[in-house]
């Protein structure tokens, strides 16, 4: 069976991620324009509970199955691959069902007592089936990715995005347009905005079902492979799965704890800030001061700033998925030259996208929000300073995630958990200390996020060479992108600041200008993939 190289696999996943994110933006942007800050607080609350539970039951599963599959494929034992799939399906279907039930049962008490957003309970309830569906999908994706076949994952992601857009926007629009037809079927006192948020969340659950069906129909290439080797005992496979899954799942859980920290601290911390200096908020934010100002700020931050912030890392983390099978094989045969080459290449490839994107967000945060959310002027005003700070955080988060995959390939999936835990502590302390300060307010959440991922990246660069036993030249890998990225951001800012045109025209022109300068300086610095002496992605 012909495998895809690291760069080909990564390109397939990145292309699908780009398509998915474009469709996702088409979903999230009009959704935010429809729901506003208050509605997006309900939407964000549902995700705040969903993501950690999903991480425990599913996110680590793809990595575990992919790694074990890659190791079995390396020795041609495809019967073992089938057994890995079947055992994983049995175990994690049960775990996914348990996760879905837990979310459903906690929907109301969590929304009221923890998130301080009682209207979000319906959104939390309707997202619960996604946990079970995500577990099943993760097993099939892991099998395919472990065999270096990224097409099933890519296609299922695109289909999920299409269904999410059609179902989410369609259902949300219907609820907002027909409150008299919807509210009689909901508990007395349900707000129409909260009902519309739940309708959008239902679209997400339906999209997860679509992705599961695609992966089930595809069912991986291994069914067609020769299978003469004897598979490992069930007990051995189960033990290997959990030894990889548990630390990876804990790492994913810790990663998602940043959203939980925001969910559980922002509204309460903002209440303290508003109580301490109500006049400050009336003067600085006269357009958006309401009785629900804390929920408004939280919904604006998660619905606008965090939406833009997550776009780039969600694309670059595909490099981590692409590198995992090849790097796992390199560690299995202890090929130090291959380990060094693949690690440095994934850093270069990630930086090539993350650095100019993050710096561009840093200098053009307000124009970007105004361009994407033209109907939400107040929300944009609240979120712009935070997004500018998050632009720098984009770089460190994007670089850290592929390095987590490198740790996992080395058989040390526990290391990312420990590093993320250190970052989460910084995030929690930052929120509690900074957000209650009135002049900082919601920007405190962005500052703490930046400090969190900066610390994690620095720790990764210190620990990984010791774990891998290979000296990695991080400085050499990053400098070309950093220099070219600074020139790109400076050009974009100067062009935007000096073009007397409407934002709908000036922002694209500024971005295009910055991109051209970035490609020029990247070529001069030898930072383009076409310069083979700098990027050798051959297996």
C-alpha positions in Angstrom: 0.0 0.0 0.0 1.4 3.4 -1.0 1.8 5.8 1.9 1.6 9.6 1.8 4.8 11.4 2.8 4.7 13.9 5.7 4.4 16.9 3.5 1.7 15.3 1.3 -0.3 14.2 4.3 0.1 17.6 5.9 -0.9 19.4 2.8 -4.1 17.2 2.5 -5.0 17.9 6.1 -4.2 21.6 5.8 -6.2 22.0 2.6 -9.2 20.4 4.2 -8.7 22.5 7.3 -8.5 25.7 5.2 -11.7 24.7 3.4 -13.3 23.8 6.7 -12.3 27.0 8.3 -13.6 29.1 5.4 -16.9 27.3 5.8 -16.6 27.6 9.6 -16.1 31.4 9.2 -19.1 31.5 7.0 -20.9 29.8 9.9 -19.5 31.6 12.9 -19.4 35.2 11.5 -23.1 35.4 10.4 -24.0 33.5 13.6 -22.3 36.1 15.7 -24.0 38.9 13.7 -27.3 37.2 14.4 -26.9 36.4 18.1 -24.7 39.2 19.3 -22.7 39.3 22.5 -25.5 37.9 24.8 -26.4 35.1 22.4 -22.8 34.1 21.9 -22.3 33.8 25.7 -24.8 30.9 25.6 -23.0 29.5 22.6 -19.7 29.8 24.4 -21.0 28.2 27.5 -22.0 25.1 25.7 -18.6 24.8 24.2 -17.0 25.5 27.6 -18.5 22.3 29.0 -18.4 20.2 25.8 -14.7 20.6 24.9 -13.1 19.1 28.0 -15.5 16.1 28.1 -14.9 15.7 24.3 -11.2 15.8 24.9 -11.3 13.1 27.5 -13.3 10.7 25.4 -12.2 11.5 21.9 -9.3 14.0 21.2 -6.6 11.7 22.5 -8.1 8.7 20.8 -7.1 9.6 17.2 -3.5 10.0 18.3 -3.5 6.7 20.2 -5.0 4.7 17.4 -2.8 6.5 14.7 0.4 5.7 16.6 -0.4 2.1 17.2 -1.6 1.7 13.6 1.6 3.3 12.3 3.7 0.9 14.4 1.8 -2.1 13.2 2.0 -1.0 9.6 5.8 -0.5 9.9 6.1 -4.3 10.4 3.2 -5.2 8.0 0.9 -6.5 10.6 -2.5 -5.4 9.2 -4.5 -8.0 11.2 -3.3 -6.1 14.3 -4.6 -2.8 12.7 -8.0 -4.4 12.4 -7.9 -5.6 16.0 -6.8 -2.1 17.2 -9.8 -0.6 15.4 -12.3 -3.1 16.8 -11.1 -2.9 20.4 -11.0 0.9 20.3 -14.5 1.1 18.9 -15.9 -1.1 21.7 -14.1 0.7 24.5 -14.7 4.3 23.4 -18.2 3.9 22.1 -19.1 3.1 25.7 -16.9 6.0 27.0 -18.6 8.4 24.5 -22.0 7.4 25.6 -21.1 8.0 29.2 -19.7 11.4 28.3 -22.9 12.4 26.4 -25.0 11.4 29.4 -22.8 13.4 31.8 -23.1 16.5 29.7 -26.9 16.2 29.4 -27.3 15.7 33.2 -25.0 18.6 34.0 -26.5 21.0 31.5 -28.7 23.0 33.8 -26.7 23.0 37.1 -23.5 23.8 35.2 -25.0 26.7 33.3 -26.6 28.2 36.4 -24.0 27.6 39.2 -20.7 27.4 37.4 -20.9 29.5 34.2 -23.3 32.1 35.7 -25.2 32.0 32.4 -28.5 30.2 33.2 -30.0 30.6 29.7 -27.2 28.4 28.2 -28.6 25.1 29.5 -30.5 24.3 26.3 -27.4 24.8 24.2 -25.4 22.5 26.5 -28.1 19.8 26.3 -28.3 19.6 22.5 -24.5 19.3 22.0 -24.2 16.3 24.3 -24.7 13.6 21.5 -21.5 14.9 19.8 -19.4 13.3 22.4 -20.5 9.7 21.4 -20.3 10.5 17.7 -16.9 12.1 18.1 -15.5 9.0 19.7 -16.6 6.7 16.9 -15.2 9.1 14.3 -11.9 9.4 16.1 -11.3 5.6 15.9 -11.7 5.5 12.1 -9.7 8.7 11.6 -6.9 7.3 13.7 -6.7 4.1 11.7 -6.5 6.0 8.4 -4.0 8.6 9.7 -1.8 5.8 11.2 -1.6 4.3 7.7 -0.6 7.7 6.4 -3.9 8.1 4.5 -5.2 11.6 5.3 -8.0 11.6 2.7 -10.8 10.2 4.9 -10.1 12.7 7.7 -9.9 15.6 5.2 -13.2 14.7 3.4 -15.1 14.0 6.6 -13.9 17.4 8.0 -15.2 19.2 4.9 -18.5 17.4 5.0 -18.9 18.2 8.7 -18.3 21.9 8.0 -20.8 22.0 5.1 -23.5 20.3 7.3 -22.6 22.6 10.2 -23.1 25.7 8.1 -26.3 24.6 6.4 -28.0 23.1 9.5 -26.6 25.6 12.1 -27.4 28.8 10.2 -30.7 27.4 8.9 -32.0 26.3 12.2 -30.8 29.5 14.0 -32.4 31.7 11.3 -35.7 29.8 11.6 -35.9 30.1 15.3 -35.2 33.9 15.2 -37.7 34.4 12.4 -40.5 32.2 14.0 -40.4 32.7 17.8 -44.1 32.1 18.1 -43.7 28.6 16.5 -40.7 27.6 18.7 -41.1 29.0 22.2 -44.4 27.2 23.0 -42.5 23.9 22.8 -39.7 25.1 25.2 -39.9 25.6 29.0 -41.7 28.7 30.1 -39.4 31.8 30.2 -36.9 30.6 27.6 -35.3 33.5 25.8 -35.6 33.5 22.0 -31.8 34.3 21.7 -31.0 31.4 23.9 -33.3 29.2 21.8 -31.5 30.4 18.7 -28.1 29.6 20.2 -29.4 26.1 20.9 -30.6 25.7 17.4 -27.1 26.6 16.1 -25.6 24.1 18.5 -28.0 21.4 17.2 -26.5 22.1 13.7 -23.1 21.2 15.2 -24.4 17.9 16.6 -25.9 17.1 13.2 -22.6 17.9 11.5 -20.8 15.5 13.8 -23.3 12.8 12.8 -22.5 13.4 9.2 -18.7 13.1 9.8 -19.3 9.8 11.6 -21.3 8.4 8.8 -18.6 9.3 6.2 -15.9 7.6 8.2 -18.1 4.5 8.8 -18.7 4.2 5.0 -15.1 4.8 4.2 -13.9 2.3 6.8 -10.2 2.7 6.1 -7.9 1.1 3.5 -6.7 -1.6 5.8 -9.6 -3.9 4.9 -7.9 -4.4 1.5 -4.5 -5.2 2.9 -2.7 -8.5 3.2 -3.1 -9.9 6.7 -0.9 -12.9 7.4 0.7 -11.8 10.8 -0.8 -12.8 14.1 -2.4 -9.9 16.0 -1.4 -9.1 19.5 -3.6 -10.3 22.4 -6.6 -8.1 23.3 -5.1 -7.3 26.7 -1.9 -6.1 25.2 -3.6 -3.8 22.7 -5.9 -2.4 25.3 -3.0 -1.6 27.6 -1.1 0.1 24.8 -4.2 2.2 23.8 -4.7 3.4 27.3 -1.0 4.1 27.9 -1.1 6.5 25.0 -4.7 7.7 25.2 -4.7 8.7 28.9 -1.8 11.2 28.9 -2.8 12.6 25.4 -6.4 12.9 26.6 -5.3 14.6 29.8 -3.1 16.9 27.7 -6.1 17.8 25.5 -8.2 18.3 28.6 -5.7 20.6 30.1 -5.5 22.5 26.8 -9.2 23.0 26.9 -9.1 24.0 30.5 -8.2 27.5 29.2 -11.7 27.9 27.8 -13.2 26.5 31.0 -11.1 29.0 33.0 -12.5 31.8 30.9 -16.0 30.4 31.3 -15.8 30.2 35.0 -13.8 33.4 35.8 -14.5 36.1 33.2 -18.1 36.9 34.1 -17.4 36.9 37.8 -14.2 38.8 37.5 -15.9 41.4 35.2 -18.7 41.8 37.8 -16.0 42.8 40.3 -14.5 45.3 37.9 -17.9 46.8 37.0 -18.8 47.1 40.7 -15.5 48.7 41.5 -15.6 51.3 38.8 -19.1 51.7 37.2 -18.3 55.2 35.9 -15.3 54.0 34.0 -17.4 51.5 32.1 -20.1 54.0 31.4 -17.6 56.4 29.9 -15.4 53.9 28.0 -18.2 51.7 26.7 -21.3 53.8 26.5 -22.7 51.8 23.6 -22.7 48.4 25.3 -23.5 49.1 28.9 -26.5 47.0 29.9 -27.6 45.1 32.9 -25.8 42.1 31.4 -22.5 43.8 30.6 -20.4 40.9 32.0 -22.1 38.4 29.8 -21.9 40.8 26.9 -18.1 41.2 27.3 -17.7 37.4 27.6 -19.8 36.7 24.6 -18.0 39.3 22.6 -14.6 38.0 23.6 -15.4 34.3 22.8 -17.6 35.0 19.8 -15.3 37.5 18.1 -11.8 37.6 19.4 -11.5 33.9 20.2 -13.1 32.9 16.9 -10.4 34.8 14.9 -7.7 33.6 17.3 -8.5 29.9 16.8 -8.4 30.1 13.0 -4.6 29.8 12.5 -3.8 27.1 15.1 -6.6 25.0 13.8 -4.9 24.9 10.5 -1.2 24.6 11.6 -2.0 21.7 14.0 -2.5 19.6 10.9 1.3 19.6 10.6 1.4 17.8 13.9 -1.1 15.2 12.6 0.9 14.9 9.4 4.3 14.4 11.2 3.1 11.8 13.7 3.2 8.6 11.6 6.6 9.4 10.0 8.2 10.6 13.2 6.8 7.6 15.1 8.5 5.3 12.7 11.8 7.3 13.0 11.7 6.9 16.8 10.8 3.2 16.4 14.0 2.5 14.4 16.0 5.2 16.3 16.9 7.2 13.2 18.3 10.3 14.8 19.0 12.2 11.5 15.4 11.6 10.4 14.1 12.7 13.8 16.1 16.0 13.6 15.0 16.6 10.0 11.3 16.0 10.5 11.2 18.0 13.8 12.9 21.0 12.3 10.8 20.8 9.2 7.5 20.8 11.1 8.7 23.9 13.0 9.7 25.7 9.8 6.4 24.8 8.1 4.3 25.9 11.1 6.2 29.1 11.5 5.8 29.9 7.8 2.1 30.2 8.3 1.7 31.2 12.0 4.2 34.0 12.2 2.9 36.4 9.5 -0.7 35.5 10.4 -0.2 36.2 14.1 1.7 39.5 13.5 -0.9 40.5 11.0 -3.7 40.0 13.5 -1.7 42.0 16.1 -1.4 45.1 13.9 -4.8 44.9 12.2 -7.1 43.5 14.9 -9.7 46.3 14.8 -10.0 46.4 11.0 -10.3 42.6 10.9 -13.2 42.5 13.4 -14.9 45.4 11.6 -14.6 43.6 8.3 -15.9 40.3 9.6 -18.6 41.6 12.0 -19.8 44.9 10.5 -23.2 44.7 12.2 -21.7 44.3 15.7 -19.9 47.7 16.3 -20.1 47.5 20.1 -18.8 43.9 20.2 -15.9 44.9 18.0 -15.0 47.8 20.2 -14.9 45.5 23.2 -12.9 42.7 21.5 -10.3 44.6 19.4 -7.7 45.2 22.1 -8.0 41.6 23.2 -7.6 40.3 19.6 -4.5 42.4 19.1 -2.8 40.6 22.1 -4.1 37.2 21.0 -2.4 37.8 17.6 1.0 37.3 19.3 -0.4 34.3 21.3 -1.4 32.7 17.9 2.3 32.2 17.1 3.2 30.4 20.3 0.1 28.2 20.4 0.6 27.3 16.7 4.2 26.3 17.3 3.5 24.4 20.5 0.8 22.0 19.1 3.1 20.3 16.5 5.7 19.9 19.2 3.2 18.1 21.3 2.8 15.6 18.4 6.6 15.2 18.4 6.5 14.3 22.1 3.8 11.8 21.4 5.8 10.3 18.6 8.7 9.9 21.0 6.5 7.9 23.4 6.3 10.7 26.0 2.7 11.8 25.7 2.8 12.7 29.4 5.2 15.7 28.8 2.6 17.9 27.0 0.2 17.3 29.9 2.8 18.6 32.4 3.7 21.6 30.2 0.1 22.5 29.6 -0.7 22.3 33.3 2.0 24.9 34.0 0.5 27.1 31.3 -3.0 26.6 32.7 -1.9 27.8 36.1 -0.5 30.9 34.6 -3.8 31.4 32.7 -5.9 31.0 35.9 -3.8 33.4 37.9 -3.7 35.9 35.1 -7.5 36.0 34.7 -8.0 36.3 38.5 -5.5 39.1 38.9 -5.9 41.1 35.6 -9.6 41.0 34.7 -10.9 42.6 37.9 -8.7 45.7 37.1 -11.2 48.1 35.4 -8.8 49.6 32.8 -7.7 46.1 31.8 -11.1 44.3 32.1 -11.6 41.7 29.3 -8.1 42.2 27.9 -6.8 40.5 31.0 -8.1 37.2 29.5 -6.1 37.8 26.4 -2.9 38.7 28.3 -3.1 35.6 30.4 -3.6 33.5 27.3 -0.5 35.0 25.7 1.6 34.3 28.9 0.2 30.8 29.0 1.3 29.8 25.5 4.5 31.7 25.7 5.5 29.7 28.8 4.5 26.4 27.1 6.5 27.1 24.0 9.6 28.0 25.9 9.3 24.8 28.0 8.8 22.7 24.9 12.1 24.0 23.4 13.9 23.2 26.6 12.4 19.7 27.2 12.1 18.2 23.7 15.9 18.0 22.9 16.4 16.2 26.2 13.6 13.7 25.5 14.5 13.0 21.9 18.3 12.9 22.4 18.6 15.1 19.3 19.8 18.7 19.2 17.2 20.9 17.5 18.1 24.3 16.1 14.9 26.2 17.0 16.6 29.6 16.4 17.6 28.7 12.8 14.2 27.3 12.1 12.3 30.4 13.3 14.4 33.4 12.4 13.6 33.5 8.6 9.8 33.5 9.3 10.2 36.0 12.1 12.1 38.5 10.0 9.8 38.1 7.0 6.7 38.2 9.2 7.8 41.5 10.8 8.2 43.0 7.3 4.8 41.6 6.3 3.0 43.1 9.3 4.7 46.5 9.0 3.8 46.7 5.3 0.2 45.7 6.0 -0.1 48.3 8.7 1.4 51.1 6.7 -0.7 50.3 3.6 -3.9 50.1 5.6 -3.1 53.3 7.5 -2.4 55.3 4.4 -5.2 54.1 2.0 -8.2 56.5 2.2 -10.7 53.8 1.3 -13.5 51.9 2.9 -12.5 49.1 5.2 -14.0 46.5 2.8 -11.4 47.6 0.3 -8.4 48.8 2.3 -8.1 45.7 4.5 -7.8 43.2 1.6 -5.4 45.5 -0.2 -3.3 45.8 3.0 -3.3 42.0 3.6 -2.4 41.3 -0.1 0.5 43.8 0.1 1.8 42.3 3.3 1.5 38.8 1.8 3.5 39.8 -1.3 6.3 41.4 0.9 6.3 38.2 3.1 6.8 35.9 0.1 9.5 38.2 -1.3 11.5 38.3 2.0 10.8 34.6 2.5 12.5 33.9 -0.8 15.4 36.1 0.0 15.8 34.4 3.4 15.6 30.9 1.9 12.3 30.3 3.7 10.2 29.0 0.8 9.4 25.3 0.5 10.7 25.5 -3.1 14.2 26.1 -1.7 15.0 22.4 -1.3 18.1 22.9 0.8 15.9 24.4 3.5 12.9 22.2 3.2 13.4 18.5 2.5 10.1 16.8 3.2 10.9 13.5 1.5 10.4 10.4 3.6 
